[in-house]
Amino acid sequence: MKKTKIVCTLGPVSENKETMTALIKAGMNVARFNFSHGDYEEHGKRLATVREINKELGTYVACLLDTKGPEIRTHEFDGKVEIKKDSEVRIAFTPVMGNASKFSVSYAGLYDDMKVGEFVTVDDGYLTLEVIAKDEKNRELVTKALNTHTVKSRRGVNVPNVVLNMPFISEKDREDIIFAAKMGYDFIATSFTRRKEDVLQVREILDAHGGQDVQIIAKIENQEGVDNLEEILEVVDGVMVARGDLGIEVPAEIVPVYQTEMIDLCLSAGKVVIVATQMLESMQKNPRPTRAEVSDVFNAVREGTSATMLSGESAAGDYPEEAVTFMAKIDEKAESVVDYEIFIDEFYQGEGTIDALAQSAAKMVLEYDLNVILAQGKEVAKAVSKFHPNAHIVAIVKDEKEARSLALN
């Protein structure tokens, strides 16, 4: 049985009780609710289904609300529009019907944040535009297309290495955070976390609405978040290495480097870490993962991640149960080659009596080839998990809520 946790995104193919039950039996530990899509009624039904299955199976699958975050999108295009390499394209900030020479975006402050020579990417980075001038009279960015790409309405916009002055919490995000508190979600993942203050804003809203027990997972998706990770770790319960937008905001070849660095920092801080995005992407359409995907999941576990995550594979793919089953097998196999002494000796060293006892327990597992550590209470169980022991942690807690709070440990 694996020790690494699996986070599964719920969606149209996995919201029914039968499929959700199959995912839990296959190894799902945390159900992710993506609030970039859907409404409260839809998410509320899924939340109720998870809780119903937990009660029937005697399981403690936790629920994680993932916020939309401070994103930028294009407005409408006139159908599918081909923007050709080397063409001049203007970016406006009052809504216009987009065409091959001009389109508008949702964040008006982008005009002030951008400089000539910087880049705007559209549609998951498939279109790259270089800012060649700023039209002050019309407040438009004048850009040059660096490649040819066909775009449609409401595509995502990224600006690599540009510090944006847009508010971290939108009105929608505020309402969603309050929803998380009132509905009793176990975790909230904050998209595009850039600095410590972003997390403190979320904590303040949660606490004001009865969500003191909701744990915060900071999603690191841009260079600013990477640069400020150490201060972010001071105030969060964990981190998600969100490789999708991160791979657009920074050069793709740097993402594996940042992944390793972020996992190491989380291990040193004693915080949980989730590696996410495209882990078994091909299984949206295929019953088996590619060899590269197997290696990706395997290496994340070997590096010390607390959890691996499925997105479209479990939310909208053709093989959601098979994806969880494969991920569980890969996680377990990777755990068999992990060097657990490194996690005990070279990362989190702890402070106080509980941490000292937890570290001793992790060492005893290796010395005496033990399989289980018995932990009295939530805090003791969390302390033991910080040392990444090669054993299953059996925690004695007071209620189901406390049990779910340990779903990523």
N, C-alpha and C positions, 0 to 999 in steps of 0.2 A: 504494500500500500504506500502510495506516494506521500511525501511530507510537504512538497511544494504545493501551494494553493493554485486553483484555477478560477479566474474571473470570466464569466460568460455574459456577453451583451444579449439582452432579450430583444426580440423583434417579432415581426409578423409570423415567422416560421416556428418560433419557440414560445409563443405566448400561451398556447393551449396547454392544458394540464398534463396531457399524455406526454408531449415532447419535453416539457419542463421537468417532469418526473424522471424521464430517461436521462436528461442532462445531469440531474442531481445524482442519480445512481451511477453515472459514468465518471463523476468526479468533480462536478461544479461545487465550489465553496462559496462563491460570491456572485450574486446576480447584479449585473450592471444595467441601469436605466439611463439611456442616452436622451437627455432633455433638449438636444438639438432638434429632435423630432418628436412628434406626438403631443397629446394634450393630457391634462390631469386625469380625465376619465380613463383614458387608455392606460396610463401608467398606474393608476389606482387599481384597475382590474388585475394587472400583472402582479402588483404588490400583494394583493389579496390571494392570488393563486400561489405565490411562493410561500406565504404564511400557512395556507391550507395544507400544502404538501409537507411542509416542515412538521406540522402537527400530526399528520397521518404517518409519516415515516420516522418520526423521532429524530429528525435532522436539524441542524442549526445553520442553514444557509443564510448568509447576511445579504443585505440589500444596499447597493451603492448608487447614489444619484450623481450623474455626471452633468455638470452645468454646460450651457452653450458657450459662455465666456465672451470676452470682448472681441468678437470677430468682425471682419470687414468682408462685405460681399458686393458684387456688381448688382446694379438694378436690372431692368428688363432689356433683353435683346430682341430684335425683330427676327424671331426664329433662330436658326443656326447660322452663325456669321463666321466666315473665314477671314482671319486677320493674317495678312501675308508678311513674310520676312522683309525687313527694311522699310516697311510702310510707316508713315507718321500716324500715330494714334493719340487722340486727346482724351484725357480723363477729367470729367466734370464732376461737380459735387452737388448740383441740383439735378433731380431725376430727368433723364432724357431716354428716348428709345434708342438703345445701342445699335450701332452699325460698325462697319469695318474701319471707320475713321474717328469715331467718337463714342464713348460710353460713360456712364456715371457709376459712382460707388457710394456706399452707405455712410462712410465716415468723412465728414466735411473737413475735419482737422488734418486730414492727410496732406492737403496742400501745404500747410505750414510745416509739417513734420519732415517733408521730403526735400532733398537737395539735388541739384543737377549732378548727374553721374551715378545716382543710386538707382536701384532696380525695383520694379513692381512685378510680381508673378501672379498669374491668374489660373484658376482651375487646377488646383493641386500642383502648381508649378509647371504645367505643360506649356504655358505661354509666358515668356519673359519680355518685359518692356523696360528699356533704359530711359530715364528722365533726361531729356536733352535741353529743356528750357521750361521756364515757369511764366505763364501768361498772367501777369498781375491784374490786368484790366478785367479779364473774364474769370479770374481765379480757376485756371485750368492747368493741369500738368501736360506738357507736350512731350510725348515719348516716341521712341523708335522700337519697332518690333524686332527682336533678335531671332525669332523663328516663326514658322507658319503654324497656326493652330486654329481649329474651329471651336468657337465658344457659344455657350447658351446662357440663358437668364440665371441669375442668382448663383453665380459661381464664386467660390472663395477667393479672397485676395490676400496675398502675403507680401511683406516688405522686409526682406532679409537685412539683418544688422541695423535696422532703423528703430530708434527708441520712440515709441508712440505715446502721445499725451492723452489718449482716450481713457475715460473712466474704466476702472477694472470691473465694477459691478453695474450692469444695466438694470433697468426696471424689471425686465423678464427674469434675470438672474436673481434679483432680490426676492421676487415672488416664489421662484423655485427653491431658494434656500429656506424660506419660511415654510414652504410645503414639506421639505425634507424634515424640518424640525417637528412640525405638527403631525406628520404621518409616521414618525418614528423610524426613519431610515437609519441604518447603522453607520454608514460612511457617506461623505460627499466628496466628489473629485472636482477640484476647481480648475477649470480650463485656462490655459495661457497665464499661469501664475508667474509673475515677474519679480516680485520682491516680498519681503517679510510683511510689509504693510497690507498687501493684498489679502494675505491669509488672516490678518487681524481683523480686517473688515468683515470677512465671512464669519469669523468666530463671534464677533459682536452681534451680528444678526441672529445667528443660531442661538446664542445664550439668551437673547431678548425674547425668544419665542419658544422656550422650553427645550432647546436642542443641545443642552450642555453635554450630553453623552454622544452626540454625533461626532465621529472622528473625521478629520480633514486630511484628504490625500491631495497634495499639490501636483498638478500636471505640468511638467516642464516641457515647453513647446517652442521656445525661442532662445536666442543667445543671452538675452537679459536674465532669463530664468536660470540658465546654466551658470552664468557669472555670479548670481546671487544665491546659489543653492545652499551654501553653508549657513547663511542667515535665515533662509527659509526653513531649514531643518530645525532651527531653534523653536519654531512655533507650530509645526505640523506633526501629524501622527505617522505620515508616510508620504511617499513620492511615487508618481507614475512617470516612467520614461515613455512619453507619448511621441513615438518615432514618426508619426505621420506628418504633422505640421512641422516638427523639429527638422525633418529631412528636407523641408522646403525652405525653412528659415536659415539653415546653415548648409554648407556643402554636404551632400549625401555621404561622402567617404569619411566625414568626421563623426557621423552619428554613432558608429560602433565604438569609437574612442570615448565619446561622451557617455554612452551607455555604461561602459566599464567604470568610468570615473564616478558616475552617479551612484552606481551600485556600491562601489567602495565607500563613498561618503555616507551613504545610508547605513551600511554595515558598521562603520566607525561611530555613527551617531546612535546606533541602536534603534533605527526606524525601519519600518517595513518598506519594501520597494516592489513595484509591479512593472514588468516589461510588457509593452503593448504595441499593437499595430502590425498587421500583415504577418503574424507569426505562422499561421497555416492558411494564408490567403487563397491558395489554389483550391482548397477544400470547399470553397463556395460552390464550385462546379465539379470537382473531382472527388471520388471516394477515398483517395489516398493523398498524402502530402508529397511535395517534392523532396528530394534529398537535401536540398539547400534549406528548406523550411525545417526539416528534422534537426539539422545542424544548428539552426538559429535558436530553436527552443532549447536544445541540449546545452548549448554554450551559455545561454542566459542562466540556466539552473546551475551550471558548473561555476559561473561567476558569483553566485550567491543570491540571486533574486528570490524574493519571498513568494512571488506569484507570477504566473504567465497568463496572458489574456487573449481571449477571442473576441473579435468585433463582428464583422459581417458574416464570418463563418458560422456563428451561432444565432445571429439575428435574422439573416436573410438568405443564407446558403442552402444548398440542396442536401447537405449532409451534416446537420448540426450535432447529432449524437455521435457520429463517427469522428468528428473533429475533436470533441471532448475526450473520447476514448483514446484516440491517438496521442493527444497532448498528455494525458495521464500516463500513458506508457512511456513516452519520451522523458517526462519529468522523473519518473521512477528510475529509469535506466541511468539518467544523468546523475542522480543522487548516489548511485553505486560507485562513481569514480571521483566524487568530490573529495578534496583534501580538507577534512573538517578541522584538523589542527590549526590550519591557517586562520579560520574564522574565530577560533577560541583565543589564539595567542596574538594575532596581529591587527585585529579591528577593535570592536567595542570592548573596553576594559572595565566599565562600570564604576559605580561609587556606592558605598554603603554596604550593609550586611546582606541584604537580599541579593544584590548583584554578585557579591562574593560567593554566596552559597550557590547561586545559579551557575556561575562559572565553574565551580568545583563539580557540580552535577554533570555539566557538559564534558569535563575532563574524565570523570569516572566512566561515562558511557564508552569512551575510547579505550580506557585502561582495562575495563572488565567486560567489554563487548556486550553492553546492555542494550535492550531494545525499546524500553519505555522509561520515561521520567514522570513521576507523579507530582503534580504541583497543586498546592492548597491555595486556591484563590486566584482571581484574575491577574493581579499585579505580579504574583510569583510566576505564573505561567508566561506572562509577557517578558519578565526578566530572563527566564530560561531561554526563551526563543531568540533573544538578542545575541546569544552565543552560537546560534545555528547548530545545535547538537545533532549528532547522527542517531537520533532516536525520536520516537513519537512522544509528544507531550500530552499526557492525560491530565486535564485541569478539572478540579472540583470547584464549581462556582455556584452562586446562590440562585440564579435563575436563567431562563432562556436568553434574555437580553445580554447578560454577561457572556454567555456562551457564544452568541453571534459576534460580540465585540472582539473575539479572538480569531475570527475567521481568516485573517490575513497573517496571523502569527505562527 
